[in-house]
């Protein structure tokens, strides 16, 4: 180290470049149909009956079980103090439930009289669904208007990159095999579309800023163990999707296959 940095190496302070954008990849919680009996009953009934919500779901649209709901709620302990600008979720119930639980009652701005003035909402993006080899003849997630009845914090103004018709037309044959790698092209297209929308300002109107956290950031008092040096003022984005697909997001973002979920970094000027 002395050879590289010189005599004053002990006083060397590393430079942390400003990070333009941080994307967190979050898998959904444990599925209700992980239970063998539930899965067999669902096949018999032709649908999944969820006792918690009293709703019926298509066979590929399993909601979370109790453990999944509890673990999803635990995510709020990590993200309630992070200034998230955008939150995207697969339209499958389990992904949306995970996003809703992560938010809890956080990421809301209030007036001095405690009137809600703005809140972070979940943008539903069909491009983030699992590989379509996992679905049958149809893609079984519900339409946004139906989902909004059960999840008030969905952003109905968001225009998604993909819809069911485009997914079925352009990707279903390609993703019909047994390998998760079949969804790579669609994942790449979805990620590129997302970045393009962020870069051209299409999503600026729906960008959320937490006023209390912004004050801390501007005053230099903001601290969070999950935020690395240089990330304090970065745009924070969270993507919720099916678990095995984290590898393909990383492959598309970094060019290397890896099965471990992690954050994606975008440096200033990139």
PyMOL commands that set and color helices and strands:
alter all, ss='L'
color gray80, all
select helices_A, chain A and resi 2-5+9-11+32-34+36-45+66-74+76-79+93-103+126-128+132-134+144-150+164-170+180-199+204-206+211-219+243-254
alter helices_A, ss='H'
color red, helices_A
select strands_A, chain A and resi 19-27+48-50+55-57+84-89+108-110+116-119+122-124+235-241+263-267
alter strands_A, ss='S'
color yellow, strands_A
deselect
rebuild
show_as cartoon
